Amino acid sequence: MDNSLIIALDFANKKEVEQFLQPFGDRQLFVKVGMELYYQEGPSIIHLLKEKGHRIFLDLKLHDIPNTVKNAMKGLARLDCDLVNVHAAGGKEMMQAALEGLEAGTSMGRKRPYCIAVTQLTSTSEEQMNKEQLIPVGLLDSVVHYSVLTKEAGLDGVVCSAWEAERIREKVGQPFLTVTPGIRMKEDQAGDQKRIATPNFARNAGVSAIVVGRSITRSADPVQTYQKWIEIWKGVHS
Ligand SMILES: O=c1ccn([C@@H]2O[C@H](COP(=O)(O)O)[C@@H](O)[C@H]2O)c(=O)[nH]1
C-alpha cells in the first residue's frame, strides 16, 4: 500500500476504461473504482480489472446504519479488492460493523481488504464545513478527530488531504494509512477540489498513497503523464 499512486478511473463505462488502459499494455497499476463506474458496471468491472492484475481501491464510501453497512461490506469482501472505504461521519459503531462484515465475507486463508474512512472530503473547505455541516471547529481538528475515531474503531487508516497527514500521524501513530486525493501539479486546474497539494508536498508530508484522477485520465497522453507523475511522486525529479 505504501507509496502507491492510485489512478481514479472516473469513467462512465467499461468501454471507456478499456480505452484508457489499452495504451498501458501489460503494466499493472493501482486503480480506483468509484461510484460513477461501479454504479454502471457493477462487480463485473472489478472482475475485469482483477483479471488484468491491477490492484483495486473500491471507493464507494459507505455511510448508512451499521447493519446495512455490515451486510454490504460482507458482499463487497467477496470481490477481493485491496482497499475499501466508509465515511467516518457514520460513527464508530458503523465503522466496526463495516469491519465485521468485511471479515465475515473474506474467504478462509485470504487477507481482508484494508478498510479506511473518509474524514472530510477534499472538496470541502473549512468555511463550508462550519456553515453547511455546522461543525464549529477548524477543519484540521475535525479531520484529526475523525482519524482518532477511525483508529478506535479498528480501521486501517483514513482518506484526508495531504495537508492533514502529518498531524494525523502525530496524533494517531503508526501503522495508519493516509490516502490522499486532491493532488495536483502546480499548473493543473483544481476543479471542485478545495484542499489540494502537489505530489512533492504529499511525499514530504509522508502520506501513504496519492489518488490522481483527471490530471492523468483527461490528459492528452495518459501513459506519458502517468510516467511523469510516478517519477515526481517517487522523488526521481523533485
Ligand atoms: O475526499 C475525497 C475522497 C475521494 N475522492 C475521489 O478521488 C478522486 C479524485 O479525482 P481528481 O480528478 O484527481 O480530483 C475522485 O475519484 C474522487 O471521487 C476525492 O477526490 N476526495
The ligand as an SDF file (V2000), in Angstrom:
LIG
                    3D

 21 22  0  0  0  0  0  0  0  0999 V2000
  -12.0920   13.2080   -0.0750 O   0  0  0  0  0  0  0  0  0  0  0  0
  -12.1050   12.6350   -1.1880 C   0  0  0  0  0  0  0  0  0  0  0  0
  -12.4500   11.3180   -1.3560 C   0  0  0  0  0  0  0  0  0  0  0  0
  -12.4050   10.7640   -2.6040 C   0  0  0  0  0  0  0  0  0  0  0  0
  -12.0570   11.4820   -3.6850 N   0  0  0  0  0  0  0  0  0  0  0  0
  -12.0110   10.8130   -5.0020 C   0  0  0  0  0  0  0  0  0  0  0  0
  -10.6850   10.9090   -5.5440 O   0  0  0  0  0  0  0  0  0  0  0  0
  -10.7210   11.1850   -6.9160 C   0  0  0  0  0  0  0  0  0  0  0  0
  -10.0160   12.4760   -7.2010 C   0  0  0  0  0  0  0  0  0  0  0  0
  -10.0950   12.7690   -8.5660 O   0  0  0  0  0  0  0  0  0  0  0  0
   -9.4150   14.0770   -9.2250 P   0  0  0  0  0  0  0  0  0  0  0  0
   -9.9000   14.0340  -10.6430 O   0  0  0  0  0  0  0  0  0  0  0  0
   -7.9210   13.8810   -9.1050 O   0  0  0  0  0  0  0  0  0  0  0  0
   -9.8870   15.2600   -8.4810 O   0  0  0  0  0  0  0  0  0  0  0  0
  -12.1900   11.1660   -7.3290 C   0  0  0  0  0  0  0  0  0  0  0  0
  -12.4840    9.8670   -7.8020 O   0  0  0  0  0  0  0  0  0  0  0  0
  -12.9470   11.4080   -6.0420 C   0  0  0  0  0  0  0  0  0  0  0  0
  -14.1830   10.7370   -6.0190 O   0  0  0  0  0  0  0  0  0  0  0  0
  -11.7310   12.7950   -3.5300 C   0  0  0  0  0  0  0  0  0  0  0  0
  -11.4230   13.4980   -4.5000 O   0  0  0  0  0  0  0  0  0  0  0  0
  -11.7500   13.3340   -2.2840 N   0  0  0  0  0  0  0  0  0  0  0  0
  1  2  2  0
  2  3  1  0
  2 21  1  0
  3  4  2  0
  4  5  1  0
  5  6  1  0
  5 19  1  0
  6  7  1  0
  6 17  1  0
  7  8  1  0
  8  9  1  0
  8 15  1  0
  9 10  1  0
 10 11  1  0
 11 12  2  0
 11 13  1  0
 11 14  1  0
 15 16  1  0
 15 17  1  0
 17 18  1  0
 19 20  2  0
 19 21  1  0
M  END
$$$$
